[in-house]
Amino acid sequence: MTVRKVVQRALDALRPGEIIEMHVGSDGQSTVLDADALPRLIRAIRARGYDITDLRGVLGGDGVARGGRVRLR
């Protein structure tokens, strides 16, 4: 897996309301591949007109999901 592939897989799945889950060391080799891909992915998501929020922006104080996890402007 490469940074380019991580970014492309996330962008291929990108839809309004999509949650992109990323992990450090998720490839089983203790790498920071997702962390390395994050700046490029954020730029690409914003270039497509989406806003980005973290889970605090998705979940209310009661833990119930709210709409618009990743929103198209």
C-alpha distances in whole Angstrom, upper triangle without the diagonal:
4,7,8,6,7,11,11,11,13,15,16,17,19,23,26,26,22,21,17,16,14,14,13,12,11,8,11,11,13,11,12,8,10,13,12,11,14,17,15,15,19,20,19,20,23,24,24,27,25,26,24,26,25,26,29,30,29,31,35,37,37,34,34,31,33,32,30,27,25,28,28,31
4,5,5,6,9,10,11,13,14,15,17,19,22,25,25,22,21,17,17,14,14,14,13,12,10,13,13,14,11,11,7,9,12,10,9,12,14,13,13,16,17,16,18,21,21,22,25,24,25,23,25,24,26,29,29,29,31,35,37,38,34,35,32,33,32,29,26,24,27,27,30
4,5,5,6,9,10,11,12,14,16,17,20,23,23,20,19,15,15,12,13,13,13,13,12,15,14,14,11,10,6,7,9,7,5,9,10,9,9,13,14,13,15,18,18,19,22,21,22,20,22,21,23,26,26,26,29,32,34,36,32,33,30,30,29,27,24,21,24,24,27
4,6,5,6,9,10,11,12,14,15,19,22,23,20,19,16,16,14,16,16,16,16,14,18,17,18,15,13,10,10,12,10,7,11,12,9,9,13,13,12,14,17,16,17,20,20,21,20,22,23,25,28,27,27,30,34,36,37,34,34,31,31,29,26,24,21,23,23,25
4,5,5,6,9,10,10,12,14,18,21,22,18,18,14,15,13,15,15,15,14,12,16,16,17,15,14,10,10,13,12,9,12,14,11,11,15,15,13,15,18,18,18,21,20,22,20,23,23,24,28,27,26,29,33,35,36,32,32,29,30,28,26,23,21,23,23,26
4,6,5,6,9,10,11,12,16,19,19,16,15,11,11,9,11,12,13,11,11,15,15,15,13,11,8,7,10,10,7,9,12,10,9,12,14,12,13,17,17,17,20,18,19,17,19,19,21,24,24,23,26,29,32,32,29,29,26,27,25,23,20,18,21,21,24
4,6,5,6,9,10,11,14,17,18,15,14,11,12,11,13,14,16,15,14,18,18,18,16,14,10,9,11,10,6,8,10,7,5,9,10,8,10,13,13,13,16,15,17,15,18,18,20,23,22,22,25,29,31,32,29,29,25,26,24,21,19,16,18,18,21
4,5,5,6,9,10,13,17,18,15,15,12,14,13,16,18,18,17,16,20,20,21,18,17,13,12,15,13,10,12,13,10,8,12,13,10,11,14,14,13,17,16,18,17,20,20,22,26,25,24,27,30,33,34,31,30,27,27,25,22,20,17,19,19,21
4,5,5,6,9,12,16,16,13,13,10,12,12,14,16,17,15,14,18,19,20,18,16,13,12,15,14,11,12,15,13,10,13,15,12,12,16,16,15,18,17,18,17,19,19,21,24,23,22,25,29,31,32,28,28,24,25,23,21,18,16,19,19,22
4,5,5,6,10,13,13,10,10,7,9,10,13,15,17,15,15,19,20,20,18,16,13,11,13,14,10,10,13,11,8,10,12,10,9,13,14,13,15,13,15,13,15,16,17,21,20,19,22,25,28,29,25,25,21,22,20,17,15,13,15,16,19
4,5,5,9,12,13,10,11,9,12,13,16,19,20,18,19,22,23,23,21,19,16,13,16,15,12,12,13,11,8,10,11,8,7,11,11,10,12,11,14,13,16,17,19,22,21,20,23,26,29,30,27,26,23,22,20,17,15,12,14,14,17
4,6,9,12,14,11,13,11,14,15,18,21,22,19,19,23,24,25,23,21,18,16,18,18,15,15,17,14,11,14,15,11,11,14,14,12,15,14,17,16,19,20,21,25,23,22,25,28,31,32,28,27,24,24,21,19,17,14,16,15,19
4,6,10,11,8,9,9,12,13,17,20,21,18,19,22,24,24,23,21,18,16,18,19,15,15,18,16,12,14,16,13,11,15,15,13,15,13,16,15,17,18,18,22,20,19,21,25,28,28,25,24,20,20,18,16,14,12,14,14,18
4,7,9,6,8,8,12,14,17,20,22,20,21,24,26,26,24,22,19,16,18,19,15,14,16,14,11,12,13,11,8,12,12,10,11,10,12,12,14,16,17,20,18,16,20,23,26,27,24,22,19,18,16,13,11,9,11,11,14
4,6,5,9,10,14,16,20,23,25,23,24,28,29,29,27,25,23,19,21,22,19,17,19,18,14,14,16,13,10,13,14,10,11,9,12,12,14,16,17,20,17,15,19,22,25,25,23,21,17,16,13,11,10,8,9,9,12
4,6,9,11,15,18,21,25,27,25,27,30,32,31,29,27,25,21,23,24,20,19,20,19,15,15,16,14,11,12,14,11,10,8,10,11,12,15,15,18,15,13,16,19,23,23,21,18,15,13,10,7,8,6,5,6,10
4,7,10,13,16,20,23,26,23,25,28,30,29,28,26,24,20,22,24,21,18,20,20,16,15,18,16,13,14,16,14,13,10,10,10,11,12,12,14,12,10,13,16,19,20,17,15,11,10,7,5,5,5,6,8,12
4,6,10,13,16,20,22,20,22,25,27,26,25,22,21,17,19,21,18,16,18,18,14,14,16,15,11,14,16,14,14,10,11,10,11,12,12,15,13,11,14,17,21,21,18,16,12,12,10,9,6,6,9,11,14
4,6,10,13,17,19,17,19,22,24,23,22,20,18,15,16,19,16,14,17,17,13,13,16,15,12,15,17,15,16,12,12,10,10,9,9,13,12,10,12,16,19,19,16,15,12,12,11,10,7,7,11,13,16
4,6,10,13,16,14,16,19,21,20,18,16,14,11,13,15,12,11,14,14,10,11,14,13,11,14,16,15,16,13,13,10,11,10,11,14,14,12,15,19,21,22,18,18,15,16,15,13,10,9,13,15,18
4,7,11,13,11,13,16,18,17,16,14,13,10,11,14,12,11,15,15,12,13,16,16,14,17,19,19,19,16,16,13,12,10,10,14,15,13,15,19,21,21,18,18,16,17,17,16,12,12,16,18,21
4,7,10,8,11,13,15,13,12,10,9,6,8,11,10,9,12,13,11,12,16,16,15,17,20,19,21,18,17,14,14,12,12,16,17,16,18,21,23,24,20,21,19,20,20,19,15,15,18,21,23
4,6,5,9,11,12,10,10,8,8,6,8,11,11,11,14,16,14,15,19,19,18,21,23,23,24,21,21,17,17,14,14,18,19,19,20,23,24,25,22,23,21,23,23,22,18,18,22,24,27
4,6,8,10,10,7,7,5,7,6,6,9,11,11,14,16,15,16,19,20,20,22,24,25,26,24,23,19,19,16,17,20,22,22,23,26,27,28,25,26,24,26,27,25,21,21,25,27,29
4,6,6,6,4,5,6,7,8,9,11,13,14,17,18,17,19,22,22,22,25,27,27,29,27,26,23,22,20,20,23,25,25,26,29,30,31,27,29,27,29,30,28,24,24,28,30,32
4,5,7,7,8,8,8,8,11,13,13,14,18,18,17,19,22,22,21,24,26,26,28,25,25,22,22,19,19,23,24,23,24,28,29,29,26,27,25,27,28,26,23,23,26,28,31
4,5,7,7,9,8,9,12,13,13,15,19,19,18,20,23,22,23,26,27,27,29,27,27,24,24,22,23,26,27,27,28,31,33,33,29,30,28,30,30,29,25,25,28,30,33
4,6,8,11,11,12,14,16,16,18,22,22,21,24,26,26,26,29,31,31,33,30,30,27,27,25,25,28,30,29,29,33,34,34,31,32,30,33,33,32,28,28,32,33,36
4,5,9,10,12,14,14,16,18,21,21,21,24,26,26,27,30,31,31,33,31,31,28,28,26,26,29,31,31,32,35,36,36,33,34,33,35,35,34,30,29,33,35,37
4,7,9,11,12,13,15,16,19,20,20,22,25,25,26,28,30,31,32,30,30,26,26,24,24,27,29,29,29,33,33,34,31,33,31,33,34,32,28,28,32,33,36
4,6,8,9,9,12,13,16,17,17,19,22,22,23,25,27,28,30,28,27,24,24,22,24,26,28,28,29,32,33,35,31,33,31,33,33,31,27,26,30,31,34
4,6,5,6,9,10,13,14,14,16,18,19,20,22,24,25,27,25,24,21,21,19,21,23,25,25,27,30,31,32,29,31,29,30,30,28,24,23,27,28,30
4,5,5,6,9,11,12,12,14,16,17,18,20,22,22,25,23,23,20,21,19,21,24,25,25,27,30,32,33,30,31,28,29,29,27,23,22,25,26,29
4,5,5,6,10,10,9,12,14,15,15,17,19,20,22,19,19,16,17,16,17,20,21,21,23,27,28,29,26,27,24,26,25,23,20,18,22,23,25
4,5,5,8,10,10,11,14,15,15,17,19,20,22,20,19,16,17,15,17,20,21,21,23,26,28,29,26,28,25,26,26,24,20,19,22,24,26
4,6,7,8,9,11,13,14,15,17,18,20,22,20,20,18,19,18,21,23,23,24,26,30,31,33,30,31,28,29,28,26,22,21,24,25,26
4,6,6,6,9,10,11,12,14,15,17,19,17,18,15,17,17,19,22,22,22,25,28,30,32,29,29,26,27,26,23,20,18,21,21,23
4,5,5,6,9,10,10,12,14,15,17,15,15,12,14,13,16,19,19,19,22,25,27,29,26,26,24,24,23,20,17,15,18,19,21
4,5,5,6,9,10,11,12,14,16,15,14,12,14,15,18,20,20,21,24,27,29,31,28,29,26,26,25,21,19,16,19,19,20
4,6,5,6,9,10,11,13,15,14,15,14,16,17,20,23,22,23,26,29,31,33,30,30,27,27,25,22,19,17,18,18,20
4,5,5,6,9,10,11,13,12,12,11,14,15,17,20,19,19,23,26,28,30,27,27,24,23,22,19,16,13,15,16,17
4,5,5,6,8,10,11,9,9,8,11,12,16,18,16,17,21,24,26,28,25,25,22,22,20,17,14,12,13,14,15
4,6,5,6,9,10,10,11,11,14,16,19,21,19,21,24,27,29,31,29,29,25,24,23,19,17,14,15,14,15
4,5,5,6,9,9,11,11,15,17,20,22,20,21,24,27,30,32,29,29,25,24,22,18,17,13,14,13,14
4,5,5,7,6,8,8,12,14,17,19,17,17,21,24,27,28,26,25,21,20,18,15,13,9,10,10,12
4,5,5,5,6,8,12,14,18,19,17,18,21,24,27,29,27,26,22,21,19,15,14,10,10,9,10
4,5,7,10,12,15,18,21,23,21,21,25,27,30,32,30,29,26,24,21,18,17,13,13,11,11
4,6,9,11,15,18,21,23,20,20,24,26,30,31,29,27,24,22,19,16,15,11,11,8,9
4,7,10,13,17,19,21,18,18,22,24,28,29,27,26,22,20,17,13,14,10,8,6,6
4,7,10,13,16,17,14,15,18,21,24,26,23,22,19,17,14,10,10,6,5,5,6
4,7,10,13,14,11,12,16,18,21,23,21,20,17,15,13,9,9,6,5,7,7
4,7,10,11,9,10,14,16,19,21,19,19,15,14,13,10,7,5,7,10,11
4,7,8,6,7,10,13,15,18,16,16,13,12,12,9,7,7,9,12,13
4,5,5,7,9,12,14,16,13,14,12,12,13,11,8,9,12,15,17
4,5,5,6,9,11,13,10,11,9,10,11,11,8,10,13,17,19
4,5,5,7,8,11,9,11,10,10,12,12,10,13,15,18,20
4,6,7,10,12,11,11,9,8,10,9,7,10,11,15,16
4,7,10,11,9,8,6,5,7,7,5,9,11,15,16
4,7,7,5,5,5,6,9,10,9,13,15,18,20
4,5,5,6,7,7,10,12,12,15,17,20,21
4,6,8,10,11,14,16,15,19,20,24,25
4,6,9,11,14,17,16,20,21,25,26
4,6,9,13,15,14,18,20,23,25
4,6,10,13,12,16,18,21,23
4,7,9,9,12,14,18,20
4,7,7,11,12,15,17
4,6,9,9,12,14
4,5,5,9,10
4,6,10,12
4,7,10
4,6
4
